[in-house]
């Protein structure tokens, strides 16, 4: 049977293979082709001249301690203090905030290899995702390989895949449920992590083997399924079985609290990620008849990715710099703690090459743009009308 180390080595190989897709992209012109090489040199020079590491620093370590504590301590209080329902739900809500924070600030950097220069530490912090109910294996395939390589490309980027009640691409069919998606979508967002911890990981495990995204061997995938089932069982035993059967907390209180935690976490996580790509101002290009996106990879990222509220330091801290989404998509292996410093470099270089730098000044502006995007796509039956 393959070891976990071999599984993670295979994922790293998949990520490297995905990055090679860039060499197949048809460049628009020589001037814009030089954009990313110029930008990358300037960003590298910033770190060299200031003697900074591109990885996380003490600020990220402190944040990790705060986030993990805010996740575990409320749960321990629920178990040992057995507070009343109202205060208990408050503690579950705090855990939901922490689940979202850990996902955006800790495991996200780690799964990109940006948390630490030490691969063992990256591996450990990446598995914070398993601690909150998810799967590191599936996340790297969906996020690192599919989303970061094929951002906003229909049928390739899983984040904008067609859903019965949600349409996030002008290239997918519209139905009558989409007309009101700008209203019901936020309820669906709240169900995201609940669906994630119960069914999504198993469906992805199966689908990624069938569509070729997961090219691991049969033996490796059997190991991965065993690991997935084991970690899910441990997760549900700790958060549902133990409170009821060991600490004798009423089952209804535990189930309601668990749902509250995940609804809040799902709502926050999904809204933040939607504000990065699925809103007015970003594009959804499609490959030509030869299966090629006629653009440079870096410029494609600039056209499909949006920054928002970058001056809001508290928001930036909590969401792991995901409001600096442009910088993240161009430099996913640089920790988010450095995004505020390199953003001016990216912005000025983009202006120099006459490449758009997409940004909304405030969170509310971005949220409004997302709602307008949902409205527009919910009413336009084809791409021409959607763009028009």
C-alpha positions as CSV (number, residue, x, y, z in Angstrom):
1,X,0.0,0.0,0.0
2,X,1.3,3.5,-0.9
3,X,2.3,5.7,2.0
4,X,0.9,9.2,2.8
5,X,4.2,10.6,1.7
6,X,3.9,9.1,-1.7
7,X,0.4,10.5,-2.0
8,X,1.5,14.0,-1.3
9,X,4.4,13.7,-3.6
10,X,2.0,12.7,-6.4
11,X,-0.2,15.7,-5.7
12,X,2.9,18.0,-5.9
13,X,3.6,16.4,-9.3
14,X,0.1,17.0,-10.5
15,X,0.5,20.7,-9.5
16,X,3.7,21.0,-11.5
17,X,2.1,19.3,-14.5
18,X,-0.8,21.8,-14.3
19,X,1.7,24.7,-14.3
20,X,3.1,23.4,-17.6
21,X,-0.3,24.3,-19.2
22,X,1.0,27.9,-19.4
23,X,3.5,26.9,-22.1
24,X,0.6,25.9,-24.3
25,X,-1.1,29.3,-24.1
26,X,-1.0,31.4,-27.2
27,X,0.5,34.8,-26.4
28,X,-1.4,37.9,-27.6
29,X,1.7,40.0,-28.3
30,X,5.3,40.4,-27.3
31,X,4.8,43.5,-25.1
32,X,2.2,41.8,-22.9
33,X,4.1,38.6,-23.0
34,X,6.9,40.4,-21.1
35,X,4.5,41.5,-18.3
36,X,4.8,38.5,-16.0
37,X,8.6,38.1,-16.4
38,X,9.1,41.7,-15.6
39,X,6.7,41.6,-12.6
40,X,8.2,38.4,-11.2
41,X,11.7,39.9,-11.3
42,X,10.5,43.0,-9.5
43,X,8.7,41.0,-6.8
44,X,11.8,38.8,-6.4
45,X,13.9,41.9,-6.1
46,X,11.6,43.2,-3.3
47,X,12.3,40.1,-1.2
48,X,16.0,40.0,-2.0
49,X,16.6,43.7,-1.2
50,X,14.6,43.6,2.0
51,X,16.0,40.2,3.1
52,X,12.5,38.8,3.5
53,X,11.4,35.2,3.1
54,X,8.4,34.6,0.8
55,X,6.9,32.3,3.4
56,X,4.9,33.0,6.5
57,X,6.4,34.8,9.4
58,X,5.7,35.3,13.1
59,X,2.5,37.1,12.3
60,X,1.2,34.0,10.6
61,X,2.2,31.8,13.5
62,X,0.4,34.1,16.0
63,X,-2.6,34.1,13.8
64,X,-2.6,30.3,13.6
65,X,-2.5,30.0,17.4
66,X,-5.4,32.5,17.7
67,X,-7.5,30.7,15.1
68,X,-6.9,27.2,16.4
69,X,-7.6,28.4,20.0
70,X,-10.8,30.1,18.9
71,X,-11.8,26.8,17.3
72,X,-11.0,24.4,20.1
73,X,-11.5,26.3,23.3
74,X,-15.2,27.1,22.7
75,X,-15.8,23.4,22.0
76,X,-14.1,22.4,25.2
77,X,-16.3,24.9,27.1
78,X,-19.4,23.4,25.5
79,X,-18.2,19.9,26.6
80,X,-17.1,20.6,30.2
81,X,-19.2,23.7,31.2
82,X,-22.3,22.6,29.4
83,X,-23.7,26.1,29.1
84,X,-27.4,26.9,28.2
85,X,-28.6,26.7,24.6
86,X,-28.2,30.4,23.9
87,X,-24.6,30.7,25.1
88,X,-23.8,27.3,23.5
89,X,-25.0,28.5,20.1
90,X,-22.8,31.6,20.6
91,X,-19.8,29.3,21.1
92,X,-20.7,27.2,18.1
93,X,-20.9,30.4,16.1
94,X,-17.4,31.4,17.3
95,X,-16.2,28.0,16.1
96,X,-17.8,28.7,12.7
97,X,-15.9,32.0,12.4
98,X,-12.8,30.1,13.3
99,X,-13.4,27.3,10.7
100,X,-13.6,30.0,8.0
101,X,-10.6,31.8,9.4
102,X,-8.5,28.6,9.5
103,X,-9.6,27.8,6.0
104,X,-8.7,31.2,4.6
105,X,-5.6,32.0,6.6
106,X,-3.8,28.8,7.6
107,X,-4.6,25.8,5.5
108,X,-4.9,27.9,2.3
109,X,-1.3,29.1,2.6
110,X,-0.1,25.7,3.6
111,X,-1.7,23.8,0.7
112,X,0.0,26.2,-1.6
113,X,3.3,25.5,0.1
114,X,3.5,29.1,1.2
115,X,3.1,28.7,5.0
116,X,6.7,27.7,5.7
117,X,9.9,26.8,3.9
118,X,9.8,23.6,5.9
119,X,7.8,21.0,4.0
120,X,6.9,19.1,7.1
121,X,5.3,22.2,8.6
122,X,3.4,22.9,5.4
123,X,2.1,19.3,5.5
124,X,1.0,19.7,9.1
125,X,-0.7,23.1,8.6
126,X,-2.3,21.8,5.4
127,X,-4.0,19.1,7.4
128,X,-5.8,21.7,9.5
129,X,-8.3,21.3,6.7
130,X,-8.9,17.7,7.8
131,X,-9.3,19.0,11.4
132,X,-12.3,21.2,10.2
133,X,-13.8,18.3,8.2
134,X,-12.4,18.7,4.7
135,X,-9.9,16.7,2.6
136,X,-6.4,18.1,1.8
137,X,-6.1,15.6,-1.1
138,X,-9.2,16.8,-2.9
139,X,-8.6,20.5,-2.1
140,X,-5.3,20.5,-3.9
141,X,-6.8,18.9,-7.0
142,X,-9.8,21.3,-7.1
143,X,-8.1,24.5,-6.0
144,X,-4.4,24.3,-6.9
145,X,-4.7,22.3,-10.1
146,X,-8.1,23.2,-11.5
147,X,-9.0,26.6,-10.2
148,X,-5.6,28.3,-10.3
149,X,-4.7,26.9,-13.7
150,X,-8.1,27.4,-15.4
151,X,-9.6,30.3,-13.5
152,X,-13.2,31.1,-14.7
153,X,-12.9,28.8,-17.6
154,X,-16.2,26.9,-17.9
155,X,-16.1,23.1,-17.6
156,X,-12.5,23.3,-16.3
157,X,-12.7,25.5,-13.1
158,X,-14.8,23.5,-10.6
159,X,-15.6,26.7,-8.7
160,X,-17.9,27.9,-11.4
161,X,-19.4,24.5,-12.4
162,X,-23.0,24.5,-13.4
163,X,-25.5,23.7,-10.6
164,X,-29.3,23.3,-10.7
165,X,-30.0,26.4,-8.6
166,X,-26.8,28.4,-9.2
167,X,-25.3,29.7,-12.4
168,X,-21.8,31.3,-12.2
169,X,-20.8,31.3,-15.8
170,X,-22.4,32.9,-18.9
171,X,-21.4,29.7,-20.8
172,X,-23.6,27.3,-18.9
173,X,-27.4,26.8,-19.5
174,X,-29.9,28.9,-17.5
175,X,-33.1,27.6,-15.9
176,X,-36.0,29.1,-14.0
177,X,-34.3,28.6,-10.6
178,X,-31.5,30.9,-11.6
179,X,-33.8,33.8,-11.9
180,X,-33.9,34.2,-8.2
181,X,-30.4,33.0,-7.4
182,X,-29.4,36.5,-6.2
183,X,-31.7,35.8,-3.3
184,X,-31.4,32.1,-2.5
185,X,-27.7,31.8,-3.3
186,X,-26.7,33.1,0.1
187,X,-28.7,30.3,1.8
188,X,-26.9,27.8,-0.5
189,X,-23.6,29.3,0.4
190,X,-24.4,28.6,4.1
191,X,-24.7,24.9,3.2
192,X,-21.3,24.7,1.5
193,X,-19.1,23.3,4.3
194,X,-21.9,21.1,5.6
195,X,-22.1,19.5,2.1
196,X,-18.3,19.5,2.0
197,X,-17.8,17.4,5.2
198,X,-20.6,15.0,4.4
199,X,-20.7,14.3,0.7
200,X,-18.5,16.5,-1.5
201,X,-15.2,14.9,-0.8
202,X,-16.4,11.5,-1.7
203,X,-18.1,12.7,-4.9
204,X,-14.9,14.6,-5.9
205,X,-12.7,11.5,-5.1
206,X,-14.8,9.5,-7.6
207,X,-15.2,12.2,-10.2
208,X,-11.6,13.2,-10.4
209,X,-10.6,9.6,-11.1
210,X,-13.1,9.3,-13.9
211,X,-12.3,12.7,-15.6
212,X,-8.5,12.2,-15.3
213,X,-7.7,15.0,-12.9
214,X,-6.6,12.4,-10.3
215,X,-4.1,10.2,-12.1
216,X,-2.9,8.3,-9.0
217,X,-2.8,4.5,-9.2
218,X,-5.6,2.2,-8.0
219,X,-3.6,1.3,-4.9
220,X,-2.9,5.0,-4.1
221,X,-6.6,5.9,-4.5
222,X,-7.6,3.0,-2.2
223,X,-5.3,4.3,0.4
224,X,-6.7,7.8,-0.1
225,X,-10.3,6.5,0.3
226,X,-9.4,4.7,3.5
227,X,-7.8,7.8,4.8
228,X,-10.8,9.9,3.8
229,X,-13.3,7.6,5.5
230,X,-11.2,7.3,8.6
231,X,-10.8,11.1,9.0
232,X,-14.5,11.7,8.4
233,X,-15.4,9.2,11.1
234,X,-13.0,10.7,13.6
235,X,-14.4,14.1,12.8
236,X,-18.0,13.2,13.3
237,X,-17.3,11.1,16.4
238,X,-15.5,14.0,18.0
239,X,-18.1,16.7,17.2
240,X,-21.3,14.7,17.3
241,X,-21.0,11.4,19.1
242,X,-18.7,12.4,22.0
243,X,-20.8,15.5,23.1
244,X,-23.9,13.4,23.2
245,X,-22.8,10.0,24.5
246,X,-19.8,10.9,26.6
247,X,-20.7,14.4,28.0
248,X,-24.5,13.8,27.8
249,X,-25.4,17.0,26.0
250,X,-28.9,16.9,24.5
251,X,-28.6,15.6,20.9
252,X,-30.7,18.4,19.5
253,X,-28.5,21.1,21.0
254,X,-25.4,19.4,19.5
255,X,-27.0,19.0,16.1
256,X,-28.3,22.6,16.0
257,X,-25.0,23.9,17.1
258,X,-23.1,21.9,14.5
259,X,-25.4,23.2,11.8
260,X,-25.0,26.8,13.0
261,X,-21.2,26.4,13.0
262,X,-21.1,25.1,9.4
263,X,-23.7,27.5,8.1
264,X,-21.8,30.5,9.3
265,X,-18.5,29.0,8.1
266,X,-19.9,28.1,4.7
267,X,-21.5,31.5,4.2
268,X,-18.3,33.4,5.0
269,X,-16.0,31.2,3.0
270,X,-18.2,31.1,-0.1
271,X,-18.9,34.8,-0.2
272,X,-15.2,35.7,0.2
273,X,-14.3,33.3,-2.7
274,X,-17.2,34.5,-4.9
275,X,-16.0,38.2,-4.5
276,X,-12.7,37.2,-6.1
277,X,-14.0,35.9,-9.4
278,X,-17.8,35.8,-9.7
279,X,-18.8,39.5,-9.9
280,X,-19.2,42.3,-12.3
281,X,-15.9,43.2,-13.9
282,X,-14.3,39.8,-14.3
283,X,-14.2,37.8,-17.5
284,X,-15.1,34.2,-18.4
285,X,-13.0,33.4,-21.5
286,X,-13.5,30.1,-23.5
287,X,-10.8,28.1,-25.3
288,X,-10.8,28.3,-29.1
289,X,-11.5,25.3,-31.4
290,X,-8.0,24.0,-30.6
291,X,-8.6,24.1,-26.9
292,X,-6.3,27.0,-26.3
293,X,-7.0,30.2,-24.3
294,X,-5.6,32.9,-26.6
295,X,-3.9,34.9,-23.9
296,X,-0.9,34.8,-21.6
297,X,-1.6,32.9,-18.4
298,X,-0.7,35.9,-16.1
299,X,-2.9,38.3,-18.1
300,X,-5.7,35.7,-18.0
301,X,-5.4,35.9,-14.2
302,X,-5.6,39.7,-14.3
303,X,-8.8,39.5,-16.3
304,X,-10.6,36.9,-14.2
305,X,-9.6,38.0,-10.7
306,X,-10.7,40.9,-8.5
307,X,-9.3,42.6,-5.4
308,X,-11.6,44.2,-2.9
309,X,-11.3,46.3,0.3
310,X,-7.5,46.1,0.4
311,X,-7.3,49.0,2.8
312,X,-9.3,47.2,5.4
313,X,-6.6,45.7,7.6
314,X,-8.9,43.8,9.9
315,X,-10.7,42.1,7.0
316,X,-7.3,41.3,5.4
317,X,-6.1,39.7,8.6
318,X,-9.2,37.6,9.1
319,X,-9.6,36.3,5.5
320,X,-6.0,35.6,5.0
321,X,-5.3,38.3,2.4
322,X,-7.9,36.8,0.0
323,X,-9.0,40.3,-0.8
324,X,-5.6,40.6,-2.5
325,X,-6.8,37.9,-4.9
326,X,-4.8,39.3,-7.9
327,X,-1.5,39.0,-6.0
328,X,-2.5,35.5,-4.7
329,X,-3.3,34.2,-8.2
330,X,-0.1,35.6,-9.7
331,X,2.1,34.4,-6.8
332,X,0.3,31.5,-4.9
333,X,3.5,30.3,-3.4
334,X,4.0,33.6,-1.6
335,X,2.4,33.8,1.9
336,X,-0.6,36.2,2.2
337,X,1.2,38.2,4.9
338,X,3.3,39.8,2.1
339,X,0.4,40.7,-0.3
340,X,-0.1,44.3,1.0
341,X,3.6,45.0,0.3
342,X,3.8,43.5,-3.2
343,X,0.4,44.9,-4.3
344,X,1.8,48.3,-5.3
345,X,4.4,46.5,-7.4
346,X,1.8,44.5,-9.2
347,X,-0.5,47.5,-9.7
348,X,2.3,49.8,-11.1
349,X,3.6,47.1,-13.4
350,X,0.1,46.3,-14.7
351,X,-0.3,50.0,-15.5
352,X,3.0,50.2,-17.2
353,X,1.9,47.3,-19.6
354,X,-1.6,48.7,-19.9
355,X,-3.1,45.6,-18.3
356,X,-6.2,46.0,-16.2
357,X,-5.9,45.7,-12.4
358,X,-9.4,44.8,-11.2
359,X,-10.4,46.1,-7.8
360,X,-13.4,47.3,-5.7
361,X,-12.6,49.8,-3.0
362,X,-14.9,48.3,-0.3
363,X,-16.4,45.0,0.7
364,X,-19.9,46.4,0.2
365,X,-19.0,47.5,-3.4
366,X,-17.8,44.0,-4.2
367,X,-20.8,42.3,-2.6
368,X,-23.1,44.5,-4.6
369,X,-21.2,43.6,-7.7
370,X,-21.6,39.9,-6.9
371,X,-25.4,40.3,-6.4
372,X,-25.7,42.2,-9.7
373,X,-23.6,39.4,-11.4
374,X,-26.0,36.8,-10.0
375,X,-29.0,38.8,-11.2
376,X,-27.6,39.2,-14.7
377,X,-26.7,35.6,-15.2
378,X,-30.0,34.5,-13.7
379,X,-31.9,36.2,-16.5
380,X,-29.6,35.9,-19.6
381,X,-30.1,32.6,-21.6
382,X,-26.9,32.8,-23.6
383,X,-23.5,34.4,-23.6
384,X,-24.3,37.2,-26.1
385,X,-27.2,38.4,-24.0
386,X,-25.2,38.0,-20.8
387,X,-22.4,40.2,-22.1
388,X,-24.8,42.6,-23.7
